[in-house]
């Protein structure tokens, strides 16, 4: 690595310049498992704020394209050329600047094409688009039942009618998680079922996850909240959710930013991982260590973090599950920031021993170049080589693409 002075805004700063030759390229840009191809495969925009990413073949050419949810900028579509190289197709979504936080995909209107829903926080402008299957979308935002200060988002068929529904997690004064049911009489239109389906008090919510947690074949709901506690709701199969106050073992207060559900210990029961912050870019407040709750098979989840997850000081806005070493058990990829002071860090990797005990193996797995304020992480095979890749959204730093090896 060489350092050259570069002038910007009349100030001289030292900016690292990577020389992609010989061992320097291999050491900084590549590990046994991933190769950082950001510079050659993604549009350059180092000051954008893509907070979430979804991978989808929007134009039916057989490869995965990328939809990016951006804070303070219009949302974007990046088209894949089939080799994992992306170009920005402009004007696909509304050319409006919203505080967009998350994006999810589903065929809401049952026409065989995936549709897109975005949710926004501060300006409360959610967006909904119907896919046409040719890389274009119809703006149908008026079909969403309400505006809100949203952070969490997930989709799933909560009432077993064959149509995907929407759950929106909210923050702010009087916040309450929304439940919007897809209308079977008019697929792609939604009814607000919140008062009936999710009664009771609200939460200051940052993440919602729909998953079958008690083995009855219907998706239940986990809330990851910035104001404790996190919450668990079981679904009666008709979209009516009942809170399970004793279902989550929560020995320490958390500021959770993402909820993941996966079988950590190989017992064929879904477990829960909470990815956490110490604070949202402020002072040190809470323990940011990711918390792993193990399913006891009876509808309760025990916190076994102390013996299963390495304690860490970095904060995590996003995480994903990926068997990067192909040994048959799920591993964990985490975003990482040093808070305070909201400093970019290298993404982190935790390896599963097959029984749900994890160790930090970042330097073996994540290229040293993968430094940023990483946010949403999407997994998919973007270059059709049979290996999963990582497309990473980042706050105020260049979006990143790591090709699996």
N, C-alpha and C positions, 0 to 999 in steps of 0.2 A: 504494500500500500504506500502510495506517495501522497504528500501533502503540498498543495499549491495555494497561494493567496489569491482570493477572488474578491473583487470589489462589488458590493451590492448596497444600494442606497447610501453611497458615499462612505460606507464603513468597510474596513478590511477584515475579513474573517478567514479562518483556516478551514477549508473544506476538504474532506477526504476524497481522493479520486482513486477508484479501483483500477488497477492495470490488469486486464483480462489476458494475462499471458502466463504460461507455465504453471508452476505450483501455486502462485498467488491466486489465480482463478480457482483452482481446485480447492484451496483452503478456505477462501472467503465465500465462494458462491455455491459450493457443492459439498454434500456429505454422501455417505453410503446410501441414504434413502431419498434425498431430495436434491434438485438442482434449481437454483434461483435464476429464472429466465425473464425477470421483470423488465429489464432494460431492452430486451429484443422482442418481447411478446405482448406488451401492454402499451396502450396510449400513455404518453408522458403527461402527468398532471400532478406534480408533487405537493400542491397546496389544496387539493380537493379533500372533501370529507365523506367518502363512501363508508357509511356506517354498517351496511349489510349488503350481502351478495347472494344471489340465487342463480344456479346454473340450469339452463333449459334450452332445448333445441327449438328455437322460435320459428325457424324457417324450413324445418323438415329436410335439412340437408345431411342429417346423420351425425352432426357434432353438437357439442354443448356450447351455447352462447351464454353471456353473462348479463344479468339485470342488476343494476346497482342502485341502492337507496342512498341518496345524498342529503346531507345536512346543508341547508342554505343554498342549494343549487338544484336545477332540474334533474330529475332521475334519468338514468342512462341505460342504453342498450349497447353492449359490445358484441359484435359478430365475430365468430370463430371461423378461420379459414380451413379448419379441419386438422391443422397441425398444432393447434394451441396458440396461434398468433391471432390477436384480437384487434379489431378496428372499431372505432366509435361511430355508430349510426345515429346521427343527430335528428332531433325532431320527432322521435317516436312517442315520447311521453310529453305531457304538457310543459311548455317552456315557462315554468313558474318556479320561483324559489320558495320552497317550503322547508320546514325543519324535520325532514323525513328521517325516521329511525329504523324501520324494519320493512322487509318485503317477504311475501309468501306467495306460492303458486298453487293453483288447483283448477280443475275444469269445472267451474261453478255453474255454467249454463248448459253443460252436457252436450256440447257440440263437437267434442273430440279434440279441442284445442285448449291448451293451458291458458288460464287467465291470471292476472296479477293484481294483488292488493298491497298498497303501501299504507303505513300509518305514520303520522307526524306528531311531534310533541308541542313545542311552544306555540306555533301558529294554528295548530289543530286542523290542518287541512289534509285529511286522508284522501287517497286516490284509488280508483278501481278501474281496471282496463280489461276488455274482452279480447282474447287472442284470436287472430284470424288464420294462423297457421302459415303465414307467408312473411313473418317478420314485422307485421304491422298490428296495431291494437286500436280498438275503439274505446274512447273515454266514456265510461259509464259510472262516474263517481257519484252522480245524483242518486244511485241506487243504495248507497250506504246510509243506514238509518240515523247516524248521529256524528257529531264532531266531538273531539275530546283531546286532552293532553296525554297522548298515547306513547307508550314505550314498549309494552309487550305485544306480541302477535303470534297466533298459531291458527291452523285450520285443520278440520277433521269432521267426520260424520258423527255427531254426538247423539243423534236420535234415530239412527239406523234406518233412514229413509233413502239411502243411496246417494245423498247429495252432501258435498262438503259445506260445513258451517264455519263461522269465524268467531274467534275469541280475541278480544282486545284488552290488554292490560293498561291501566291509566294511572297518572299521578295528578297532583294538584288538589285544590280545595274540593272536598266532597267526592274524591275519586272513588270509582267503583269499576270492577272489571265488567266489560260488556260481553254479552252472548247474543250473537246474531245468527238466526236460523235461516237457512236457504229455503225459499218458498217452493214447495213441490209443484204448485200450480203454475209457477213462473220461475223455473230454474234460472239463477243468476240475479234474482231479486231477494231481498233479505227482510226478515221480520225481527224486531228487537224483542228478545225473549228474556232479557236480563232480570226483570222484576220477578218473573216466575221461576226461571231456571237457576239464577244465582242470587237468592234472597239474602238479606242480612247485611252486615257491615261491609265496607269497602276496604281497599288496601292501597298503599303507595307502591304500585307495581312496576317492575322493570322487565319481567320475563314471565311468560305463560307457556306451559307445555301440556299438550294433550297426549295421553298415553294410557293404555290399559294397565293399571297398577294392581288390580285385585283379581285378574284372571276371569272376568265375566264377559269378555269379548267386546266391551264398549270403552271408549276413551274416557279416562278420568282427567282431573285437572290439578296441576301443581303451579302455585304462584311463587315466584322469586321476588321479594320485595326489598325496596331500599330502606323502609322503616320496618323493623322486625314486628311480628315473626313472619316467616314463610308459611304458606298454608296449603293444605291438601283437601281436595273435594272428590268424593266418589259420585259417579253418574248412575242413575237408575235405569239407563238404557233408553230413556225418552228425552234426554237433554235436561233433566232436572238434577242439579248438583247439590250434594249435602256435605257440609264441612266435616272433616274428621279431626277434631281438635287435638287428639292424642296420637295422631298418625305419624307425625314427624318428630323425631328426637332432635331437639335444637338446644344443645347445652351452652352455646355462646351466641350473642347477638350478631346478626349478619347484615351486611349491605350487599344483597345478591344482584347480579347483573345477568346471569344466564342459568337456566335450568336444563340439564341433560338427563335423559332416562336411558339406561342401558344395563345389560347383565354384566356387572363388573367381575363377579367371582365364579361364573360358570355353573350356577345352580339352576339356570333357566327361569330365574325370577328377575323382574326388572328392578334395578336399583336407581338411586337418584344422586346426581352430582350437582352441587351448587357452586358456581364460579362467582367470586366475590371481590369487592373493593374494600380498602381501608376507609376511603371517602371518595367523593366524586371530584378529585383534583385538589382537595383542600388539605387539612392537617391530618395527621395520623389519628384515627379514631377506633376502628374495629380491626380484628384479625382478618386479613384478606385470604388466608389459606383456603383453598378449595375444600369443601366438605363433602364427604362420601357417606351416604346413608344406605345401609344394607337392608333389603327386604327380608322380614322374618317369615314370609309366607302366609301371614295372617292379617295382612292389611296394615302393618306397622313397619316403620323404617327406623333402624337404629343407627346413630352416628358412630361410625368406627374409623373416623378420620385419623385419630391419634396413631393407630397402628397400620393404616393403609395408605395414607397420603403424606408425602414429605411436607413439613412445615415450610412456608415460604413468605417472604416479605413483599413480593411484587403483587400488584393488583391486576385483576382480570376482567375485562369487559366482554369477552367472548371466548368460547371454547367449542371444540368438536371432538367426536369420537372417531378413531380411525385405526385399523389394524395395519400400521405402516410397515411392520416387520414380518407380516404374513405368517404369524405363528398360530393363528386361530383364535386369539383373544383380543379384546378391544383395548387400545391404548388411548391416551388423552393428549390433545394438542391445545395449548392455552395461549391466548394473547397475554401480553405483559407490559405493564407500565410501572415506573417508579413513582409512587405517590406518597408524600409530596416529593418532587414538584411537578408531576405530570410529565415525566421525562420518558422519551421513547426507549424501548428495550428490545432485545432479541425475543422472538416468540419462544415458548417453552414446550418441552415434550416430556411426558411421563410414560414409562414402560410398565406394562402389566406382566406379572410373573405367571399368569394363568389362573391364579387363585384370588385375584382382586387386591393384590399388594403392589403398590406402584413405587417406582424410583425415578428421580429426575435424570434424564439422559440427553439433555438439550444439545450439548456439543457434539454428540454422536449423530443426532438426527436433523437438527435445524441448521441450515447454513448461517454462518456468522453475519452475512449480509442482510438477513431477515430482521432488520431493526426498524421499528416504527411505533406509532401509537395504534397498534392493531386492534381491529374491531370485529365485525362479522367475518366468519370463516365458512366458505363453501367447499364441499368435497365432491369431486367428480373427475372422470377421465376425459380431460379436454383434448388430448392429442391421440386418442384411440390406440394406445399401446397396451391396454389392459391393466394399467397401474393407476391408482387414485392420485389425483393432484389436489393442491390447495390453492384456492383463489381467496385472497385476504383483503378485506376492506380496511381502510386506515383513516384515522382522524388527522387531517392536516399533514399527512405524509403520503407518498406514492403508494397506490394500491399494489399488491404484490402477487406474483404467481410462482409457486413452487411445483415443479414437475416431479412426480414420483418416479423412482428408479427401480 
